[in-house]
């Protein structure tokens, strides 16, 4: 979770859930039986859910009375990428801004109705793969929510249906790890420009060294040649580092 505090708002970004990643053990009544299982969200599931619902809420601690932002008014942007469900939320709630200033915001969670799943096993673990869901809300959690509940479920009856509304929280460490992976995968124009500049600096350094060598007075050339011979081993090692420019430098020396 990345928090950017502004004058009258706070922007919060990060991964709410990583797809195809197993959760901690969860105990729930599914398919008519209480089971303990590991759960994962199939890739593409969030993408379909976001497309179906044009008004996904952003809440504080799953409190329906604390709507902080929505996808409908563009204060919240949700997208599933190759890592998982990523949120970019701008919040104007003064209480949340104060919590952000006091480092009291601790993570993400999401509330959903599971529509379909596959049950299987891997070793001794029962695995539940959610293949379709309705995404109702994404929540920002403050420090009143204990990290001990990461990976567990919270139950709440729907007011208008006999369905179980479930929430899941991604562990903070895993969320940070996913964001680092995402950032490391992106090769920006700035990174390419920086690399190009460093290469250009190396070329200029080598060319300047070659020009200096050309202007050495004749009475000093013998002494310089001796020093070059003495340092031939070290110079050879440097040439290995810049082997791609060796031919160009040799041509400069011969001119």
Buried (B, 14 or more C-beta within 10 A) or exposed (E): BEBEEEEEBBBBBBBBBBBEBBBEEBEBEBEEEEBEBBBBBBBEBBBBBBEEBEEBBBBBEBEEEBBBBBBEEEBBBBEBBEBBBBBBBBBEBEEBBEBBEEEEBBBBBBBBBBBEBEEEEEEEEBBBBBBBBBBBBBBBBBEEBEBEBBBBBBEEEEEEEEEBBBBBBBBBEBBBBBBEEBEEEEEEEEEEEEEEEEEEEBBEEBBEEBEEBEEEEEEEEEEEEEEEEEEEEEEEEEEEEBEEBEEEBEEBEEE
